[in-house]
Amino acid sequence: MSASKFDTALELVTHVPGVRGAMLVSAADGVVVAEALMDEMKGSAVAALAASLASRLRRAAEGAGRGVPRFVHLTATGGTLLAAPLGDDLLLVTVAERTVNAGLARLEMFRALEILA
Amino acid sequence: MRAVEPWVVAPMESFLAESQARLCLLMTTAGQVIAQHGFVRAVDVMGVAALGAGIVASTGELARTLKWQAFSTVVHQGPQQAHLLASFDTPRGRWVGLVVFGPDTSLGLVQLFFEQLVQDLAAAAPEAPAPQPVLAANFEHELNASLRTLFGS
């Protein structure tokens, strides 16, 4: 997987209005693999916490007999966090404004995952 | 958790709770143990402290030789356990942290909360005491007192 492929995939997501950043995270380690952040966001902190959240949600979904989550959508008071796994190893994480068109962001995230697959 | 310096306890307990690390050792760059969590035997912690301080010193020399900036963090990852070794500045001088963690947490989380630990230690550190001679007359007594504090024996 080339670095330019990462850039192309992340660009698809960050072009959505209201998206403040997107990153590829190592699912097991919670470490940033590639990132495209719009402002002073601390990518390493978001990566670590998002990977931890995704891992716990995965365990919860599997424990409930619902299989592996394909998409995570978290709405907070100050914004939105979206995450989607790429295989077992990577996680595509998007941080956006609360007003973002989540459907469009989700669509672009799946297109980005297709590029990276 | 046991600490020679009582003000270290709260930041380290918070770090351990957040990061879910298995073992944690704080020491000076000379290998003098400040606090430890998870080690059972004194001989283990003394050996690990000496090795950790040695790794920090040798990677520092490697960076200097290659004219690189000094490494602040070294991570070794294994299939079941990993450890993070990081040096950082405190109001009491340069310290080293050694954290051993397993698959119930992640490198990202350990790094994130270790950064917080460093900030919390800086905030919690009391005024530095007056400098004392390195080899004070009661050195052996102080060493034994530190060991008793760290291992309760």
Interface residues (C-beta under 8 A of the other chain):
Chain A: V25 S26 A28 D29 G30 V31 S44 A45 A47 A48 L49 A51 S52 S55
Chain B: Q77 P103 T105 S106 L107 G108 L109 Q111 L112
